[in-house]
Amino acid sequence: MRRWLNWMMEDGLLSFRCEVAQPITGWPIATTFWARVPPDQLDETATKLAARTEVRLCAAVTGSDNLITTLWLRSLGDIQRVEAELATSLPQLTLTDRAVTLRAVKRMGCLLSESGHITEVVPIDPWAPGISA
């Protein structure tokens, strides 16, 4: 079992994740950007974007907005600063929409307290009635 797990980790098939309570990190504001990037520049753009300290998620998606990015920021004012930096450093990136989360109540299937700590796990059941693909 140990060799199998080591092989999976070495090949990048398995990684471990440790969630932290966002309010205590000093980065209490979550912002999600939806963007458009020319398909031939998507990989390069996503790689550069994902290298930023603030980025928690950077993913290519289907649709006219083909890139979604979630960032943790120190203040609301940082949103405009980051947008300006992205416009300069990644001119091929067109931000099409934004969402700001001042306090998350759920993350990764867990309910969170006001301090960002897990209070309850809510497993996701994709086959539950009312959930469509």
C-alpha positions in Angstrom: 0.0 0.0 0.0 2.8 2.4 0.9 4.5 1.9 -2.5 1.3 2.4 -4.3 0.5 5.7 -2.5 4.1 6.9 -3.0 3.8 6.1 -6.7 0.5 8.0 -7.0 2.0 11.0 -5.2 5.2 11.0 -7.3 3.2 10.8 -10.6 0.9 13.7 -9.5 -2.2 11.5 -9.3 -2.7 12.1 -5.6 -2.2 15.2 -3.5 -3.2 16.2 -0.1 -5.0 19.3 0.9 -5.3 21.2 4.1 -8.0 23.8 4.4 -7.5 26.8 6.6 -10.0 29.2 8.2 -9.9 32.1 5.8 -10.7 34.9 8.3 -7.5 34.1 10.3 -5.2 34.1 7.2 -5.1 37.8 6.7 -6.8 37.3 3.3 -10.5 37.6 4.3 -12.0 38.6 1.0 -12.7 36.0 -1.7 -13.2 37.2 -5.3 -14.1 35.2 -8.3 -13.3 36.4 -11.8 -14.8 34.9 -15.0 -12.8 35.6 -18.0 -12.2 35.0 -21.7 -8.9 34.1 -23.2 -8.1 33.1 -26.8 -8.0 29.3 -26.8 -4.4 29.2 -28.1 -3.3 31.4 -25.1 -5.3 29.6 -22.4 -2.6 27.3 -21.0 0.0 30.0 -20.8 -2.4 32.5 -19.3 -3.7 30.1 -16.7 -0.2 29.1 -15.7 0.8 32.8 -15.2 -2.4 33.5 -13.3 -2.1 30.5 -11.1 1.4 31.6 -10.0 0.0 34.7 -8.3 0.0 34.5 -4.5 -3.6 35.5 -4.2 -5.0 32.8 -6.5 -6.7 29.8 -4.8 -8.3 28.3 -7.9 -7.6 28.8 -11.6 -9.5 26.5 -14.0 -10.3 26.3 -17.7 -14.1 25.8 -18.2 -16.4 25.5 -21.2 -18.5 28.3 -22.6 -17.8 31.8 -23.8 -16.1 32.5 -20.5 -13.4 29.9 -20.6 -11.4 30.7 -17.4 -12.5 31.0 -13.8 -10.3 32.2 -11.0 -10.9 32.6 -7.3 -8.6 34.8 -5.3 -8.2 35.6 -1.6 -7.5 39.3 -1.0 -6.6 41.4 2.0 -9.2 44.1 1.3 -12.0 45.2 -1.1 -9.6 47.8 -2.5 -7.3 45.0 -3.7 -9.9 43.9 -6.2 -9.3 47.0 -8.4 -5.5 46.8 -7.9 -5.5 43.1 -9.1 -7.7 43.9 -12.0 -5.3 46.7 -13.1 -2.3 44.4 -12.7 -4.0 41.7 -14.8 -4.9 44.2 -17.5 -1.2 45.1 -17.7 0.5 41.7 -17.3 -2.1 39.6 -19.2 -3.6 41.8 -22.0 -5.1 38.7 -23.7 -7.3 38.1 -20.6 -10.7 39.8 -20.6 -12.6 39.8 -17.3 -16.3 39.5 -18.0 -17.8 39.2 -14.5 -16.9 39.3 -10.9 -18.3 38.1 -7.6 -17.2 39.1 -4.1 -17.6 36.8 -1.1 -17.3 38.6 2.3 -18.0 35.4 4.3 -18.2 31.8 3.1 -20.8 29.7 4.9 -19.7 26.5 3.1 -16.5 25.2 1.6 -15.6 21.8 0.2 -18.8 20.2 1.6 -18.3 21.7 5.0 -20.5 24.3 6.9 -18.4 27.0 8.4 -18.7 29.1 11.5 -18.3 32.9 11.4 -14.7 32.4 12.3 -14.3 30.1 9.3 -14.0 26.8 11.2 -15.8 23.7 10.2 -18.9 23.1 12.2 -20.5 20.3 10.1 -19.8 18.2 7.1 -22.5 18.1 4.4 -21.7 15.3 2.0 -22.7 16.0 -1.6 -25.1 13.4 -3.1 -25.1 13.9 -6.9 -27.9 11.4 -7.2 -30.3 13.1 -4.8 -33.7 14.1 -6.2 -33.8 17.6 -7.6 -30.1 17.6 -8.7 -29.7 17.7 -12.5 -26.6 17.3 -14.5 
